[in-house]
């Protein structure tokens, strides 16, 4: 996660993993697209459940987040799982994003960002990809507010199909799926959820 460091530090400052220690289900469903030895950037990766899973698949992973508390838990999880996870502490609004170095850029529920910051983050995610690299993104749609099972309460932070098609229009969209699905990700995401998934490829 990113945004206000103090907010996220406070939220993550507990023994339990707020979003659990298991990887996001959508990410796991994309395992067939991954190859050991690839490089991955896990954006706003929080306590590391997704970055650690990517490392378990043989990828070299940089897990970036604004919460030092979360990243300490991510390193603990990596140690427990026997993998190496590079963590970088950064405010994504100010971070000097890497360019052109990654086979995979992953953003799972990174909806702390308002529309202006979101546009900058999405553009930076695209720029971080190598030619042929993939964006894997999952987020909540506006209908999620009625479910109240996780995510922001600000409708402007949520994703629509039109928004993602516009933001990632320069990429080849391989998958764009809208669905309502029960998810169990710790106490943070728990119950029926209004989701949207994106898999997009940067042209060679």
N, C-alpha and C positions, 0 to 999 in steps of 0.2 A: 504494500500500500504506500501511498504517498499523500501529500497534503500537509496538514499541520502536524509537525513532528510530535509535539506534546500530546495531542489528541491520540495519535496511534501508539505512542509509547505507553500511555495510560491504559489503552484498551488491551494491549498485548502483555501488560505486566501482570501475568498470572501463570500459574503452573500449567493449566490446560492450554492446548492450542486452539485459539478462537475459531479457526476454520478447519480444525482437524489436522491430522498428519497424512491422510490419504490424498492422492492427487485428484484434481478435478476430472469428472467423468468424461466430459467432452475432450479434454486433452488426451486421456488414455485412449479414446476412440480413434485418435489420429496417430497412434503408434506406428501404423503401417507406412506412414509418410516419413518416418525418422530413420536415420542411418548412424550407427556408431561412428564416432570421429567427427561428427558435425559440431558446429558451434551454435550456441543458443543464448539469447538474451531474454531473461525472465523479468518483465517490467512490473514494478510495484509488487514484488513477489512475497512480501510479508514474511510469515514464519517459515517459508521455504518449501511447503509441501509439493509445489509444482516444480520448482527448480531442482529439488532433490530427486524427484521422479525422473526428470530429464537426464540428470547425471547417472541414474541407475540404468538408463537406456544406452549409456556409453557416450553421451554428448558432453562436450566441454561447455560449462554453463557459467554465465555471469548473472547473478541474482541482485537486482538493484532495488533499493527501498529507502524510505526516509526515516524509518524507525530502527534505531540501534537495538532496542529491546527485541524487536521481531527478528533482527538479523542474528542476534546471539542465539535465539531459539532455532533459527534455520541452521546455524552451524552445529548445534547440538543434535538436530535431526540428521544432518549429513553424517556426523560421526557415528550415530547409532546405526545408520544404514550402510556405513562403510564406503561412502563416496566422498569425492572432493567437490565442494561448492565454493566458487569465488563470490564473495559478497562485496557490493559497493554501496556505501551510504551516500544518498543523494536526494536532494529536492529536485524532482523531475522538471519543475518550472525553471530551474537554474542550471541543471546538469548539462555538461558538454557531451552531448550524445555522440557515440561512435558512429562512423559512417562506413557503409559498405562491407562490414566485416562478418556478418552473421548469416548462417544458413536458415536460422529460425528465430523469429521474434514472437514472444508469447505474452499476451495480455489477458488475464483471467480476472474478471470483475474489478477493473481498474476505474471505477466510476466515481471516484472522489473529485474528478476534474470538471470544472465548469466548461461551457462550450468553447470559450477562447483557448483555455489551456488544453482542452481535449484536441482541438484542431492542431495545435503545435505538437502534442504528443503523437498523434496519428502520423503526421508528416515525418517526424523524427524516427518513428518505427519503420516507415517505408525506407527512409534514407539509410537506416542501419543495416538493411538487407543486402546481401550479395545478389547479383543477377541470378535468377532462378530460386531465390530464397522464399520462404513461406512466412506469412503472418497467420498466427492462430489466435483468435479473439473470441471470448465469450462474455456476454454482459446481460443485464436486465433490460427489458422493454418497459414502457410507461405503465403497462398493466400490472407490473410488479408492486406498485404502491398499494393497490387494493389487497394483494395477498399478504403484505407485511411480514414476509419470511426472510428478509435480508435486503441489503442494498440501501442506497441513498433514498431519502424522502423527497428529493428535488427532481421533479420531472425532467427538467432541462439537462440533467446529467445522464439520463437513460437513453438507450439506443433504439432506433427504428431501422427497418430495412432500407428505407430511402437514405437515411443519414449515412449508413455504412457503405452503400453503393456509391454515394457521392465522395465520401472521404477516401475510399480505396479504389476509385474509378480508374486510376492508372495501372492497377494490377489486374491480373487474370483471376476472376473470382471463381474458385473451384467448388465452393460450397457456401451457401447462405441460407440458414435454416431458422425458422421461427417456430417455437414450440413451448408448450406449458408442461413442465416435468417436475416431479418431486426430486429434490436433492437433499442430501444429508451431509453437510460439511461443517462439523462441529456445531457450536451454538450460533455461529454467525450467519450461516445459510442453512435453514432447516424447514423444509416443507414444500408445498406446491409453489412453483416459481415460473415467472414469465421470462423466457430466455430467448436469446438470439445468438447464433454461432456463425463465425466467419472463418473460412480458409481461403487465403488469397496468395497468389504467386507473383513475384516480381519478374517481369519479362527479362529474358537473357539479353 
